[in-house]
Amino acid sequence: MALIIDAVFDGEVFRPEEKVDLEPDTKVKLKLIIEVKKKTGEPYSLFKYARSLKLDGPSDFSENIDEYLYQGKQIKDGK
């Protein structure tokens, strides 16, 4: 029999998150592949993070990004 189950490790034992169809005190051999699932919280917002940086740049940066990155166009102070 092969099962894939989700479980929580409580510091001592793994506890299945769903019912396992085995009799109590049944001896089993476990072969584990552990994938740690991070606790979910507030979704990460790249936009919110970028806005928090309060970056300053030229007003035409998004329109002329290739010139700034690849053609050496200089960013002037004061936009």
Backbone torsions as a table, in degrees:
resi	resn	phi	psi	omega
1	MET	NA	136.4	177.2
2	ALA	-123.9	131.5	179.0
3	LEU	-129.4	145.7	168.4
4	ILE	-119.8	119.2	-178.9
5	ILE	-132.3	152.7	171.9
6	ASP	-89.6	140.6	-179.1
7	ALA	-142.8	161.4	176.5
8	VAL	-116.7	132.2	176.8
9	PHE	-91.7	119.2	-175.0
10	ASP	-94.3	12.7	-177.9
11	GLY	103.5	-18.4	179.0
12	GLU	-130.9	-43.6	-176.4
13	VAL	-135.7	159.3	173.0
14	PHE	-88.6	129.8	179.0
15	ARG	-114.7	120.9	-179.8
16	PRO	-61.8	143.7	177.6
17	GLU	-85.1	-14.5	177.0
18	GLU	-130.4	164.4	-178.8
19	LYS	-64.6	135.3	176.5
20	VAL	-108.0	128.9	-174.8
21	ASP	-82.3	70.0	176.7
22	LEU	-135.8	150.9	176.1
23	GLU	-71.5	147.3	175.1
24	PRO	-56.9	146.3	179.2
25	ASP	67.2	17.3	174.2
26	THR	-74.8	127.1	177.3
27	LYS	-78.3	134.8	179.4
28	VAL	-133.9	158.5	172.2
29	LYS	-110.9	124.9	-178.0
30	LEU	-101.1	133.4	170.1
31	LYS	-114.3	112.2	-170.8
32	LEU	-102.5	136.0	163.2
33	ILE	-119.9	112.3	-173.8
34	ILE	-96.7	119.8	172.1
35	GLU	-114.7	110.1	-177.4
36	VAL	-79.0	123.4	178.1
37	LYS	-95.9	124.1	179.3
38	LYS	-73.2	147.0	177.1
39	LYS	-65.3	138.3	-179.9
40	THR	-83.0	143.2	177.8
41	GLY	-139.9	-150.4	177.2
42	GLU	-67.2	133.5	178.9
43	PRO	-57.9	141.5	178.8
44	TYR	-73.6	131.4	180.0
45	SER	-115.5	108.7	177.5
46	LEU	-62.7	-39.2	179.9
47	PHE	-62.4	-44.4	179.4
48	LYS	-62.3	-41.9	178.9
49	TYR	-64.3	-45.6	-179.5
50	ALA	-60.8	-41.9	178.6
51	ARG	-64.5	-33.4	-178.6
52	SER	-68.4	-20.0	179.5
53	LEU	-73.2	-19.8	179.7
54	LYS	50.7	50.2	179.6
55	LEU	-73.6	148.9	179.2
56	ASP	-121.3	137.7	-179.9
57	GLY	-160.8	177.3	-179.1
58	PRO	-66.1	148.7	-176.7
59	SER	-68.0	-19.7	-179.0
60	ASP	-101.9	16.6	-175.4
61	PHE	-57.9	-47.3	-177.0
62	SER	-67.9	-31.9	-179.9
63	GLU	-76.4	-29.6	-175.4
64	ASN	-121.0	33.3	-175.9
65	ILE	-59.0	-38.1	179.8
66	ASP	-61.9	-40.7	178.7
67	GLU	-65.0	-41.2	179.8
68	TYR	-67.4	-40.2	-176.1
69	LEU	-82.9	-39.5	-169.4
70	TYR	-113.8	-20.9	-178.0
71	GLN	-104.2	-2.1	176.1
72	GLY	78.3	19.8	177.2
73	LYS	-60.4	131.1	-177.0
74	GLN	-81.2	139.4	173.9
75	ILE	-86.7	120.8	-178.3
76	LYS	-86.5	144.3	174.1
77	ASP	-65.4	142.9	179.4
78	GLY	77.2	13.0	177.5
79	LYS	68.9	NA	NA
